[in-house]
Amino acid sequence: MFEDFTLSTRTVDDAGAIRLRFRHGGEGPAVLLLHGHPRTHATWHRVAPILAAAGYSVVCPDLRGYGQSSKPPTDDRHLPYSERAMAGDCAALMRSPGHERFAVAGHDRGAYVATRLALDHPEAVRSLSVLDAVPIGEALRRCDARFAGAWWHWFFLGQTDRPAEHVINADPDAWYRAGPGAMGREAYEDLRAALHDPATVHAMCEDYRAGLGPDREHDDHDRQAGRRISCPVQVLWATGDDMEFLYGDVLAVWRDWAGDPCGGPIASGHHTAEEAPEELARKLLRFWQRRGTG
């Protein structure tokens, strides 16, 4: 897994409290790949080598709270697990080896972090690729019975008076129903170790609690202020997921946030990086090369 890549950890805050585990490899323009829930950086293990072989310097971290990255104490507003906090981690991670400008691609929860990176750090993000996501504020603003039925876990994981951790920790394997399958044995073992750590389960729930609170507030504030993503934007979604069911014209949703988003569907289930890595890598590379952002 991740042949010719290096596994490292790095402190990304001045207080020394937040360390991210990450893989990095390749040489050339920098690319940051961000995983979704409940995965670790290992979800990218088939995509990252293709991008490195194509001439890119690829960085794949465990987001704050996930995998083996730090899980700081939370607060009443769940701000330590906001996408803004995670985006700040990622910006610092990329700056430390001198990647002042980079392309970012994020899937699922990682797509929200990537979007926040593009909004909060426009000087650093050359291009944004989002997989299976619209902005959190946009999703909640459009929430209806279809969304609540399909994405009920947002609201379950986001509860505080009846914490989801008790249910998940009773049997993480049964809850997540994960297996080696398309992700491969090594990636699965990395994921399973994370899911059997109660601190990770708590941190992942905090991510969802922040999504219903400060993340939505940040998105709504940006929308009201007319802030838009200034870099080129690519939007991709899995045919086996529910983006078109929920939103119809997915690109139209993103036009409220970016000038001229491009993209389309990929024949895959939800975890595209594991199920259709070659096609995903091909679409990313084509986007970067056409837009001159790689």
Contacts in CASP RR format, 6 or more apart in sequence:
PFRMAT RR
TARGET T0000
AUTHOR 0000-0000-0000
METHOD contacts of the structure
MODEL  1
MFEDFTLSTRTVDDAGAIRLRFRHGGEGPAVLLLHGHPRTHATWHRVAPI
LAAAGYSVVCPDLRGYGQSSKPPTDDRHLPYSERAMAGDCAALMRSPGHE
RFAVAGHDRGAYVATRLALDHPEAVRSLSVLDAVPIGEALRRCDARFAGA
WWHWFFLGQTDRPAEHVINADPDAWYRAGPGAMGREAYEDLRAALHDPAT
VHAMCEDYRAGLGPDREHDDHDRQAGRRISCPVQVLWATGDDMEFLYGDV
LAVWRDWAGDPCGGPIASGHHTAEEAPEELARKLLRFWQRRGTG
1 42 0 8 1.000
1 45 0 8 1.000
1 186 0 8 1.000
1 187 0 8 1.000
2 23 0 8 1.000
2 42 0 8 1.000
2 45 0 8 1.000
2 48 0 8 1.000
2 49 0 8 1.000
3 49 0 8 1.000
4 25 0 8 1.000
4 26 0 8 1.000
4 49 0 8 1.000
4 52 0 8 1.000
5 23 0 8 1.000
5 24 0 8 1.000
5 25 0 8 1.000
5 26 0 8 1.000
5 48 0 8 1.000
5 49 0 8 1.000
5 52 0 8 1.000
5 58 0 8 1.000
6 23 0 8 1.000
6 24 0 8 1.000
6 25 0 8 1.000
7 21 0 8 1.000
7 22 0 8 1.000
7 23 0 8 1.000
8 21 0 8 1.000
8 22 0 8 1.000
8 23 0 8 1.000
8 24 0 8 1.000
9 19 0 8 1.000
9 20 0 8 1.000
9 21 0 8 1.000
9 22 0 8 1.000
9 68 0 8 1.000
10 19 0 8 1.000
10 20 0 8 1.000
10 22 0 8 1.000
10 93 0 8 1.000
10 96 0 8 1.000
11 18 0 8 1.000
11 19 0 8 1.000
12 18 0 8 1.000
12 19 0 8 1.000
12 20 0 8 1.000
12 88 0 8 1.000
12 89 0 8 1.000
12 90 0 8 1.000
12 92 0 8 1.000
12 93 0 8 1.000
12 96 0 8 1.000
13 89 0 8 1.000
13 92 0 8 1.000
17 70 0 8 1.000
17 72 0 8 1.000
18 64 0 8 1.000
18 69 0 8 1.000
18 70 0 8 1.000
18 72 0 8 1.000
18 89 0 8 1.000
19 69 0 8 1.000
19 70 0 8 1.000
20 61 0 8 1.000
20 62 0 8 1.000
20 63 0 8 1.000
20 64 0 8 1.000
20 69 0 8 1.000
20 70 0 8 1.000
20 89 0 8 1.000
20 93 0 8 1.000
21 41 0 8 1.000
21 61 0 8 1.000
21 62 0 8 1.000
21 67 0 8 1.000
21 68 0 8 1.000
21 69 0 8 1.000
22 41 0 8 1.000
22 59 0 8 1.000
22 60 0 8 1.000
22 61 0 8 1.000
22 62 0 8 1.000
22 93 0 8 1.000
23 41 0 8 1.000
23 44 0 8 1.000
23 48 0 8 1.000
23 58 0 8 1.000
23 59 0 8 1.000
23 60 0 8 1.000
24 57 0 8 1.000
24 58 0 8 1.000
24 59 0 8 1.000
24 60 0 8 1.000
24 97 0 8 1.000
25 48 0 8 1.000
25 52 0 8 1.000
25 57 0 8 1.000
25 58 0 8 1.000
25 59 0 8 1.000
26 52 0 8 1.000
26 55 0 8 1.000
26 56 0 8 1.000
26 57 0 8 1.000
26 58 0 8 1.000
27 52 0 8 1.000
27 55 0 8 1.000
27 57 0 8 1.000
28 55 0 8 1.000
28 56 0 8 1.000
28 57 0 8 1.000
29 55 0 8 1.000
29 56 0 8 1.000
29 57 0 8 1.000
29 102 0 8 1.000
29 103 0 8 1.000
29 126 0 8 1.000
29 288 0 8 1.000
29 294 0 8 1.000
30 56 0 8 1.000
30 57 0 8 1.000
30 59 0 8 1.000
30 94 0 8 1.000
30 99 0 8 1.000
30 101 0 8 1.000
30 102 0 8 1.000
30 103 0 8 1.000
31 51 0 8 1.000
31 56 0 8 1.000
31 57 0 8 1.000
31 58 0 8 1.000
31 59 0 8 1.000
31 102 0 8 1.000
31 103 0 8 1.000
31 104 0 8 1.000
31 105 0 8 1.000
31 288 0 8 1.000
31 294 0 8 1.000
32 59 0 8 1.000
32 60 0 8 1.000
32 61 0 8 1.000
32 90 0 8 1.000
32 93 0 8 1.000
32 94 0 8 1.000
32 99 0 8 1.000
32 102 0 8 1.000
32 103 0 8 1.000
32 104 0 8 1.000
32 105 0 8 1.000
32 114 0 8 1.000
32 117 0 8 1.000
33 41 0 8 1.000
33 44 0 8 1.000
33 47 0 8 1.000
33 48 0 8 1.000
33 51 0 8 1.000
33 58 0 8 1.000
33 59 0 8 1.000
33 60 0 8 1.000
33 104 0 8 1.000
33 105 0 8 1.000
33 106 0 8 1.000
34 61 0 8 1.000
34 63 0 8 1.000
34 90 0 8 1.000
34 104 0 8 1.000
34 105 0 8 1.000
34 106 0 8 1.000
34 107 0 8 1.000
34 110 0 8 1.000
34 111 0 8 1.000
34 113 0 8 1.000
34 114 0 8 1.000
35 41 0 8 1.000
35 42 0 8 1.000
35 43 0 8 1.000
35 44 0 8 1.000
35 60 0 8 1.000
35 62 0 8 1.000
35 63 0 8 1.000
35 66 0 8 1.000
35 106 0 8 1.000
35 107 0 8 1.000
35 108 0 8 1.000
35 109 0 8 1.000
35 110 0 8 1.000
35 273 0 8 1.000
36 43 0 8 1.000
36 63 0 8 1.000
36 66 0 8 1.000
36 106 0 8 1.000
36 107 0 8 1.000
36 108 0 8 1.000
36 109 0 8 1.000
36 110 0 8 1.000
36 111 0 8 1.000
37 66 0 8 1.000
37 108 0 8 1.000
37 109 0 8 1.000
37 204 0 8 1.000
37 207 0 8 1.000
37 208 0 8 1.000
38 66 0 8 1.000
38 176 0 8 1.000
38 178 0 8 1.000
38 191 0 8 1.000
38 194 0 8 1.000
38 195 0 8 1.000
38 204 0 8 1.000
39 66 0 8 1.000
39 108 0 8 1.000
39 191 0 8 1.000
39 271 0 8 1.000
40 62 0 8 1.000
40 66 0 8 1.000
40 67 0 8 1.000
40 68 0 8 1.000
40 187 0 8 1.000
40 190 0 8 1.000
40 191 0 8 1.000
40 194 0 8 1.000
41 60 0 8 1.000
41 61 0 8 1.000
41 62 0 8 1.000
41 67 0 8 1.000
42 183 0 8 1.000
42 186 0 8 1.000
42 187 0 8 1.000
42 190 0 8 1.000
42 191 0 8 1.000
43 107 0 8 1.000
43 183 0 8 1.000
43 187 0 8 1.000
43 271 0 8 1.000
43 273 0 8 1.000
43 274 0 8 1.000
44 60 0 8 1.000
44 273 0 8 1.000
45 186 0 8 1.000
45 187 0 8 1.000
46 273 0 8 1.000
46 274 0 8 1.000
46 277 0 8 1.000
47 273 0 8 1.000
47 277 0 8 1.000
47 280 0 8 1.000
47 281 0 8 1.000
47 284 0 8 1.000
48 58 0 8 1.000
48 60 0 8 1.000
50 277 0 8 1.000
50 278 0 8 1.000
50 281 0 8 1.000
51 58 0 8 1.000
51 281 0 8 1.000
51 284 0 8 1.000
51 285 0 8 1.000
52 58 0 8 1.000
54 281 0 8 1.000
54 285 0 8 1.000
56 294 0 8 1.000
57 99 0 8 1.000
59 93 0 8 1.000
59 94 0 8 1.000
59 99 0 8 1.000
59 102 0 8 1.000
61 69 0 8 1.000
61 89 0 8 1.000
61 90 0 8 1.000
61 93 0 8 1.000
62 68 0 8 1.000
62 69 0 8 1.000
63 69 0 8 1.000
63 86 0 8 1.000
63 89 0 8 1.000
63 90 0 8 1.000
63 109 0 8 1.000
63 110 0 8 1.000
63 113 0 8 1.000
64 70 0 8 1.000
64 71 0 8 1.000
64 72 0 8 1.000
64 80 0 8 1.000
64 81 0 8 1.000
64 85 0 8 1.000
64 86 0 8 1.000
64 89 0 8 1.000
64 203 0 8 1.000
65 71 0 8 1.000
65 81 0 8 1.000
65 200 0 8 1.000
65 203 0 8 1.000
65 204 0 8 1.000
65 206 0 8 1.000
65 207 0 8 1.000
66 194 0 8 1.000
66 200 0 8 1.000
66 203 0 8 1.000
66 204 0 8 1.000
67 190 0 8 1.000
67 193 0 8 1.000
67 194 0 8 1.000
67 197 0 8 1.000
67 200 0 8 1.000
68 194 0 8 1.000
71 199 0 8 1.000
71 200 0 8 1.000
71 202 0 8 1.000
71 203 0 8 1.000
72 80 0 8 1.000
73 80 0 8 1.000
74 80 0 8 1.000
74 81 0 8 1.000
74 206 0 8 1.000
77 210 0 8 1.000
77 213 0 8 1.000
77 214 0 8 1.000
78 206 0 8 1.000
78 209 0 8 1.000
78 210 0 8 1.000
78 211 0 8 1.000
78 213 0 8 1.000
78 214 0 8 1.000
79 85 0 8 1.000
79 210 0 8 1.000
79 214 0 8 1.000
80 206 0 8 1.000
81 203 0 8 1.000
81 206 0 8 1.000
81 207 0 8 1.000
81 209 0 8 1.000
81 210 0 8 1.000
82 210 0 8 1.000
82 211 0 8 1.000
82 214 0 8 1.000
82 215 0 8 1.000
82 218 0 8 1.000
83 112 0 8 1.000
83 113 0 8 1.000
83 115 0 8 1.000
83 116 0 8 1.000
83 136 0 8 1.000
83 210 0 8 1.000
83 211 0 8 1.000
83 215 0 8 1.000
83 218 0 8 1.000
84 116 0 8 1.000
84 120 0 8 1.000
84 214 0 8 1.000
84 215 0 8 1.000
84 218 0 8 1.000
86 113 0 8 1.000
86 116 0 8 1.000
87 113 0 8 1.000
87 114 0 8 1.000
87 116 0 8 1.000
87 117 0 8 1.000
87 120 0 8 1.000
87 121 0 8 1.000
88 117 0 8 1.000
88 120 0 8 1.000
88 121 0 8 1.000
90 104 0 8 1.000
90 113 0 8 1.000
90 117 0 8 1.000
91 117 0 8 1.000
91 120 0 8 1.000
91 121 0 8 1.000
91 124 0 8 1.000
94 100 0 8 1.000
94 102 0 8 1.000
94 124 0 8 1.000
95 124 0 8 1.000
100 124 0 8 1.000
101 123 0 8 1.000
101 124 0 8 1.000
101 125 0 8 1.000
101 126 0 8 1.000
102 124 0 8 1.000
102 125 0 8 1.000
102 126 0 8 1.000
103 125 0 8 1.000
103 126 0 8 1.000
103 127 0 8 1.000
103 128 0 8 1.000
103 129 0 8 1.000
103 288 0 8 1.000
103 293 0 8 1.000
103 294 0 8 1.000
104 114 0 8 1.000
104 117 0 8 1.000
104 118 0 8 1.000
104 125 0 8 1.000
104 127 0 8 1.000
104 128 0 8 1.000
104 129 0 8 1.000
105 114 0 8 1.000
105 128 0 8 1.000
105 129 0 8 1.000
105 130 0 8 1.000
105 131 0 8 1.000
105 284 0 8 1.000
106 113 0 8 1.000
106 114 0 8 1.000
106 129 0 8 1.000
106 130 0 8 1.000
106 131 0 8 1.000
106 133 0 8 1.000
107 131 0 8 1.000
107 132 0 8 1.000
107 133 0 8 1.000
107 271 0 8 1.000
107 272 0 8 1.000
107 273 0 8 1.000
108 131 0 8 1.000
108 132 0 8 1.000
108 133 0 8 1.000
108 270 0 8 1.000
109 207 0 8 1.000
110 133 0 8 1.000
111 130 0 8 1.000
111 131 0 8 1.000
111 132 0 8 1.000
111 133 0 8 1.000
112 133 0 8 1.000
112 135 0 8 1.000
112 136 0 8 1.000
112 211 0 8 1.000
112 215 0 8 1.000
114 128 0 8 1.000
114 129 0 8 1.000
114 130 0 8 1.000
115 128 0 8 1.000
115 130 0 8 1.000
115 133 0 8 1.000
115 135 0 8 1.000
115 229 0 8 1.000
115 257 0 8 1.000
116 215 0 8 1.000
116 218 0 8 1.000
117 124 0 8 1.000
117 125 0 8 1.000
117 128 0 8 1.000
118 125 0 8 1.000
118 128 0 8 1.000
118 229 0 8 1.000
118 230 0 8 1.000
118 231 0 8 1.000
118 233 0 8 1.000
119 222 0 8 1.000
119 227 0 8 1.000
119 229 0 8 1.000
122 229 0 8 1.000
122 230 0 8 1.000
122 231 0 8 1.000
125 231 0 8 1.000
126 231 0 8 1.000
126 232 0 8 1.000
126 293 0 8 1.000
126 294 0 8 1.000
127 231 0 8 1.000
127 232 0 8 1.000
127 233 0 8 1.000
127 234 0 8 1.000
127 287 0 8 1.000
127 288 0 8 1.000
127 291 0 8 1.000
127 293 0 8 1.000
127 294 0 8 1.000
128 229 0 8 1.000
128 231 0 8 1.000
128 232 0 8 1.000
128 233 0 8 1.000
128 234 0 8 1.000
128 258 0 8 1.000
129 233 0 8 1.000
129 234 0 8 1.000
129 235 0 8 1.000
129 236 0 8 1.000
129 284 0 8 1.000
129 287 0 8 1.000
130 233 0 8 1.000
130 234 0 8 1.000
130 235 0 8 1.000
130 236 0 8 1.000
130 254 0 8 1.000
131 236 0 8 1.000
131 237 0 8 1.000
131 238 0 8 1.000
131 272 0 8 1.000
131 273 0 8 1.000
131 280 0 8 1.000
132 236 0 8 1.000
132 237 0 8 1.000
132 238 0 8 1.000
132 241 0 8 1.000
132 243 0 8 1.000
132 270 0 8 1.000
132 272 0 8 1.000
133 139 0 8 1.000
134 243 0 8 1.000
134 247 0 8 1.000
134 250 0 8 1.000
134 253 0 8 1.000
134 254 0 8 1.000
135 219 0 8 1.000
135 257 0 8 1.000
136 211 0 8 1.000
136 215 0 8 1.000
136 216 0 8 1.000
136 219 0 8 1.000
137 215 0 8 1.000
137 216 0 8 1.000
137 219 0 8 1.000
137 220 0 8 1.000
137 223 0 8 1.000
138 219 0 8 1.000
138 223 0 8 1.000
138 253 0 8 1.000
138 256 0 8 1.000
138 257 0 8 1.000
139 147 0 8 1.000
139 151 0 8 1.000
140 212 0 8 1.000
140 216 0 8 1.000
141 220 0 8 1.000
142 246 0 8 1.000
142 247 0 8 1.000
142 253 0 8 1.000
146 245 0 8 1.000
146 246 0 8 1.000
147 246 0 8 1.000
148 155 0 8 1.000
150 242 0 8 1.000
150 245 0 8 1.000
150 246 0 8 1.000
153 208 0 8 1.000
154 208 0 8 1.000
154 211 0 8 1.000
154 212 0 8 1.000
155 212 0 8 1.000
156 164 0 8 1.000
157 164 0 8 1.000
157 204 0 8 1.000
157 205 0 8 1.000
157 208 0 8 1.000
157 209 0 8 1.000
158 164 0 8 1.000
158 205 0 8 1.000
158 208 0 8 1.000
158 209 0 8 1.000
158 211 0 8 1.000
158 212 0 8 1.000
160 209 0 8 1.000
163 205 0 8 1.000
164 205 0 8 1.000
165 198 0 8 1.000
165 201 0 8 1.000
165 202 0 8 1.000
165 205 0 8 1.000
167 175 0 8 1.000
168 175 0 8 1.000
168 176 0 8 1.000
168 201 0 8 1.000
168 205 0 8 1.000
169 198 0 8 1.000
169 201 0 8 1.000
172 192 0 8 1.000
172 195 0 8 1.000
172 196 0 8 1.000
172 201 0 8 1.000
173 192 0 8 1.000
173 195 0 8 1.000
176 195 0 8 1.000
178 188 0 8 1.000
178 191 0 8 1.000
178 192 0 8 1.000
178 195 0 8 1.000
179 188 0 8 1.000
180 187 0 8 1.000
180 188 0 8 1.000
181 188 0 8 1.000
182 271 0 8 1.000
182 274 0 8 1.000
182 275 0 8 1.000
183 191 0 8 1.000
183 271 0 8 1.000
183 274 0 8 1.000
184 274 0 8 1.000
187 274 0 8 1.000
194 200 0 8 1.000
195 201 0 8 1.000
223 256 0 8 1.000
228 257 0 8 1.000
228 258 0 8 1.000
228 259 0 8 1.000
229 257 0 8 1.000
229 258 0 8 1.000
229 259 0 8 1.000
231 293 0 8 1.000
232 260 0 8 1.000
232 262 0 8 1.000
232 287 0 8 1.000
232 291 0 8 1.000
232 293 0 8 1.000
233 254 0 8 1.000
233 257 0 8 1.000
233 258 0 8 1.000
233 259 0 8 1.000
233 260 0 8 1.000
233 261 0 8 1.000
233 262 0 8 1.000
234 261 0 8 1.000
234 262 0 8 1.000
234 263 0 8 1.000
234 283 0 8 1.000
234 284 0 8 1.000
234 287 0 8 1.000
235 250 0 8 1.000
235 251 0 8 1.000
235 254 0 8 1.000
235 261 0 8 1.000
235 262 0 8 1.000
235 263 0 8 1.000
235 264 0 8 1.000
236 263 0 8 1.000
236 264 0 8 1.000
236 265 0 8 1.000
236 266 0 8 1.000
236 272 0 8 1.000
236 280 0 8 1.000
236 283 0 8 1.000
237 243 0 8 1.000
237 244 0 8 1.000
237 250 0 8 1.000
237 264 0 8 1.000
237 265 0 8 1.000
237 266 0 8 1.000
238 265 0 8 1.000
238 266 0 8 1.000
238 267 0 8 1.000
238 268 0 8 1.000
238 269 0 8 1.000
238 270 0 8 1.000
238 272 0 8 1.000
238 275 0 8 1.000
238 276 0 8 1.000
239 265 0 8 1.000
239 266 0 8 1.000
239 267 0 8 1.000
239 268 0 8 1.000
239 269 0 8 1.000
240 268 0 8 1.000
240 269 0 8 1.000
240 270 0 8 1.000
241 269 0 8 1.000
241 270 0 8 1.000
243 250 0 8 1.000
244 250 0 8 1.000
244 265 0 8 1.000
247 253 0 8 1.000
250 264 0 8 1.000
251 261 0 8 1.000
251 262 0 8 1.000
251 263 0 8 1.000
251 264 0 8 1.000
254 261 0 8 1.000
255 261 0 8 1.000
262 287 0 8 1.000
263 283 0 8 1.000
263 287 0 8 1.000
266 272 0 8 1.000
266 276 0 8 1.000
266 279 0 8 1.000
266 280 0 8 1.000
266 283 0 8 1.000
267 276 0 8 1.000
267 279 0 8 1.000
268 275 0 8 1.000
268 276 0 8 1.000
268 279 0 8 1.000
268 280 0 8 1.000
269 275 0 8 1.000
269 276 0 8 1.000
272 279 0 8 1.000
272 280 0 8 1.000
273 280 0 8 1.000
287 293 0 8 1.000
288 294 0 8 1.000
END
